[in-house]
Amino acid sequence: MADPATTRPTLVEGARASRTTISLKLLMAVSGLAFVGFVVGHMYGNLKAFSGHDAFNEYAHHLRELGEPLLPHMGFIWIMRVGLLVALIVHVAAAVELTRRARQARPVQYVVKKHTGAIPASRLMRWGGLTLFLFIVWHLVNFTFGKVNVQGGETDDPYNLLVDTFDVWWMTLIYLVAMAMLGAHLHHGVWSSMQTLGLTGTAEARARVKTISFAIAILIAGGFSLVPIFVLAGVID
């Protein structure tokens, strides 16, 4: 019979580790859903390009004045940037720690990998996340902080910068690859978040969440892809 004095510390340590893992998953879920909300709003703004030069630039200008006079000029944008940066740090840190724990729990890899029933997009999460991170850095350099016009044109006009960027085929290709990764990340991320929040307890609920996560991924990745495709096709010019 096991000695209670020798088994109790292990049980307590295991319980703490389990609670910490659940907390990390909750942090990933909440921070991930915050990003979903952001990309939906960002996609809406991008689609303003179909309304023409003035409508798109007016939208971009309005964001800088949103919340005035309660907030200073650009106040809303900086609050959003800080919030997204915090969410990104939390999301990445939680993902790294959960990956480390998973490897510690299974130090020897399976000789034959088994299908666990996870959606296919889950297999792209790690590399897809890295791809998206690199793309976000370039995207910020391209449109926000650096404002790099690959065609050498003006950079102080948001609409013209957008058109000049996606009028170059390889820039559009990079963007579309990133959107494919975003779609895969959203597909699995929304599913995983709903699972962590306890919304997949039944077969019917799991099927419903899989449908919702797939629809969100297609809607957002597809919506973002429309503008560069139509710019390259000459419809938006």
C-alpha positions, 0 to 999 in steps of 0.5 A: 500500500502506498505511503500517503506521505510520499504520494500527497506532494506528487498529487498536489503538484499534478493538480497545480500543473493541471490548473495552470494548463487550464489557465494557459488554455483560457488565456489563449482562447480569450486572447485569440478571440480578441484577435478574431474581433480585430480582424473582422473590423480590419477586414471591414475597413479594407473592403472600403476600398471598393467604395473608392479613393475618398471613402477609403481615406475618409474611413482611415482618417475617421479612425484617427479621430475616433473618440475625440474629444474624450480621447486625444487624436489617435487615442483610440488607435493607440489603445487598440495597438497596446491591447493587441500587443498585450494579447499577442504576448499573452497568446504566444507565451501561452502557446510556447508554454503549452507546447513545452508542457506537451513535450515534457509529458510525452518525451518519446515521440510516437513511432507512428503518428495517430489521427486524434480526430482534430481538424486538419487545420490544427496541424498547421498551427505552429508553422502557420502562427510563425508565418502570420507573425512574420507577415504581421511585422512586414504588414506593419512596415508596409502600411503603418510604421514604415509605409513602404511603397514597393513601386516608389510612389507616395506613402501618405495616401492610404488608398494609393499605397494600398493600390500600389502595393497590390498592383505588384503580383508578388506582393499580392501572392505573399498576401494571399499565402498569409491569408490562407495561413490566417484561415487555417489558424482561425479554423482551428483557433476558433474551434479550440477556443470554443472547446476550452470554453466548454462549448463542445460537450456534445456531438451536436455542439462539436459539429455546430462549432466546427461549422462556425469555425470553418465559416469564420475562417472562410469569411475572414480569409476570403474577405481579406483576399478580395481587395488584393485580387481585385486590385491586381485584376484592375477593378480597384485602381 
